[in-house]
């Protein structure tokens, strides 16, 4: 009987992470084009007596999954966010949980700006206009959008990605308002050094005074529905809301009404609730005039996803060896 530990990976992942795991373990990779059902992950872990699990943001890893293999030593998220994993249940069972902070930061901030610019300058609409062969002449009123330069950028959560998004405001001469649990004077100083004036304000003031509002808080009980009707009504009627954090942070029905009734100007979403967002969802009737949507591709650059795979593999190795994980979600959640 083989004593080589077994690792289950719930999707084909890019880069050399899986090869690296294969050099040491029996590795089984789900080869479907859609995520496996939760029951499938459970039965696979059970069947393989898996010691390691590499999971995606689309997988719900709850106590039932954690209990499927008695040998499970480590769950390694292919993401920085770990709201899809019941970390308390993992801690109770002494199962390590890894995630991949830092590596996704700059790439996700790039996408926040992509959505911000696309919504402001109506680039998706513009593309569709050209593709539909409607471009007959230069038109002085054609597809007028909002200026990004000299505007005010509101950052909700000046953590890693929020800060990287704020830094990019330097090139556009923007002022930054930010909110979160606490003021961050050191980050304000760093931003001041590159010419960005950043001020800590309460969420209400940020919403009222920002031309662009970009969300960067994790999904927690306290942040679920953080942006609902009251908050959207506080924004100016030409403001742009960008969400690259998690869909559930915004109340989808309220956003739908906000776009319908013009409480805000436009939205750019990389994450949605529900996710995936079906093309016939009510929200999609606003696209592309008022809504730009991307399918949760915040960290999806070739280099970054390859690095994520390496980090996920390193967390598996440490977990199976019973060592401290290089990037432990339990540590970051204050559970170890
Ligand atoms: P991070 O460095 O931990 O920053 C999170 C920020 O949110 C921190 O400033 C934190 O404040 C603040 N915060 C936490 N709880 C809060 C609360 N209850 N109320 C207000 N602010 C709160 O995380 P990150 O690396 O920037 O990532 C942020 C999120 O982006 C992730 O959790 C993930 O969900 C999402 N994400 C999405 C993609 C994508 O593909 N679209 C990619 C990567 C990440 P403190 O500093 O005071 O703790």
Boltz pocket constraint, residues with backbone or C-beta under 6 A from the ligand:
constraints:
  - pocket:
      binder: B
      contacts: [[A, 80], [A, 81], [A, 82], [A, 101], [A, 102], [A, 104], [A, 105], [A, 108], [A, 156], [A, 157], [A, 158], [A, 159], [A, 160], [A, 161], [A, 162], [A, 179], [A, 180], [A, 181], [A, 182], [A, 215], [A, 216], [A, 217], [A, 218], [A, 219], [A, 220], [A, 222], [A, 223], [A, 243], [A, 244], [A, 245], [A, 246], [A, 270], [A, 271], [A, 296], [A, 297], [A, 298], [A, 299], [A, 300]]
      max_distance: 6.0
